[in-house]
């Protein structure tokens, strides 16, 4: 009789190797799917951030253009123009400023302006032109992604 060694019996070993390889491929595919989903979410958030940035910048530029076209020395200043005492210290202060929405801007976009008084370096001589300095804020808060843009603006008054 021939002796059979357990070491040389290979029945079923191919099945075990195939199952191990399939398990490794399954883990690899699950991890790559998770990574892909995460990358898609990151890209989506970046796109929302860019859209909000452009909308906030458009709001600030719209406010600056409106300031250029408006007589800021009028008895009743525009609703979006706030006094020196309302200079914001935080993001929530900026968003609580009185602002006007224009129809061409998205509903979640707004702007405000704060006067900072006579610009430094501007002449205090009554016969010369005075340059007034303003901070113009535009913000957009779509999809819980707040973006605030601050733009400096100067306007000369005679």
C-alpha angles and dihedrals in degrees: 000000000000121000116233118209120208089222093065097047104103101172110137097007092113089056092053093048091049092050091050091050091048090050090052092050090049092053091047093051093046092051093047091049091051091049092049092050090050091050091050091052092048091050091048091051091049090052092050090048091052093047091050091048092052092046092049091048090049090052092051092047090047090053092048091050091049089050089052091052096043131076100241092190092066119127090247109040121207115283092245094055111095129190130252092265091063097063103143122239098188143020093263089053090054093050091048094057116112108264141172124227118215121211094239092060123078116265093249092054125090142156143203138182131217124199115227095189127238112356117250111258091028117128119259090199108122092220095056131072116274119218115212121202126217137180112220117200126196123181140178127192110186122152093002090297109123117197121182124191122193119198127184116227131185128192127185121224124194 
